[in-house]
Amino acid sequence: MSELNNFKIGLASYAYDVDGAVMIAPLPGDTDVRQSERRVTRTKTLDGGCIITDGGVAAGDRTFTIVSQSNKTLWDLIRSMHEDAQWVTVSTDEACYLAKIERIQEQDGKINLSILIKEDLTV
């Protein structure tokens, strides 16, 4: 994600909250919002072959890892959303997603977020 120099990620409480929104400047080397997996399974068959079942691609299989520089204001906003918001909206340059903040951590001057995507709101 070398183009992240001017890239921002929006994070907002899905239900209205006057203090429930923030723009995050992610750190390029640590942030992962550009991954996708197919819903595939492979089953071995008795003849030595296999059957591959493909369920396609779904936004709900994605997990975002977002890392940014820490400051007290940003940490307080994100921690409050993590504790209080039932759902959050995550906005990237690809789409807007309905999601849950799974985990937050502040360490070594960085805030680490793990966000589980439920659905793509822009489809």
N, C-alpha and C positions, 0 to 999 in steps of 0.2 A: 504494500500500500504506500508506495513512494509519493503518491499525489496527496497525501494527508496533510501537507503543510498548511493548507487553507481549509481543510475538511473539519466540519463540526458535526456533532451528534446531539440531537435534541432528546431530552428525557423529561416527560411530564406525567403527572398523575392523571389517570384516565377520567376520574371524577374531578370536578372543579375543586381546585385548591389554590388560593391566591399566591401561596409560596411554594407551589408544587411543580415548578418547571425550571429547567436549567439547560444551558448550552455547554457541551463538553468539548474541549479541544483534545482529541485523543493523541497519544504518543504512537507514532507510526510503527516502531519495532515491536511493540507489545500488544497492540490492538488487533483483534481478529473479528471482523464483521463480514468478511468475504469468503465464506465457506458454505458448501452445500453438499448434501448426500442424497443418493437415491434410496428409496425403500425397496431394497432387493434382498432376496434370500436365495441360497443355493442348497439344494438337497441332493445328496448322492443317490444314484439309482443302482440296483443290483447288477445291471449290465456293464458297470464301470463308467457310465456317463453321469450326467447330472441334469436336474431341472432347475432353471433359474426363473423365479417369479419376480416381476418388476411392478412395484406399486407406484412408481413415478416419484416426483419431487414434491415435498410439502414444506411450507414455511415453518410449520410446527416442529420440524426436526432440527431447526437451527438453534444454536447457542452462541450468543455474542460475548466476547471477552473485550472489555473496554478498559483501557488504562490511561490515566491522565495525571498531570502534576497536581499535587494536593495543596489546598489551602483551607483554612478553617471554614470559610463561608461555603465553599463547594462541598466539603465533607458534611457539614451540618445539613445542607439541603438534601444531599443524596441519602444520608442516614435517615432523615425524617421520611423521605419517600419510601425507603426500604421498610421502615417500621409501620407506616401509616397507610400507604396506598395499596388498595386491593389489586389494581392493575395499573400499568404504566404504558404510555405510548412512547415508542422509540422511533425517532426520525433520522434516517440516513439519506445519502444521495440516491440510494436504490428505491426506498419505499418507506412507508410508515407501518409499524408493527404494534400489535397488542402483545404485551409481555409481562412477565414477573421478574422482579429482581431477585435472583436466587441467593447471591452472596455478595457482600461488600467487604473490602479490607483496605486499611490504610497502613502502608509500610514503606519505609525508606523514601519518604516524600512523594509517594505515588498513591493514588486511589485505584484499586482494582475492582471491577464489577463483572459479575457473571450474570447474564440475562437470558432467560429461557423465552423463546419466541412462541407465541400461541398461534397467531395468524397474521397474514398480510392484510392490512386495512385498505390498501390501494387497488385491490383487484376488483 
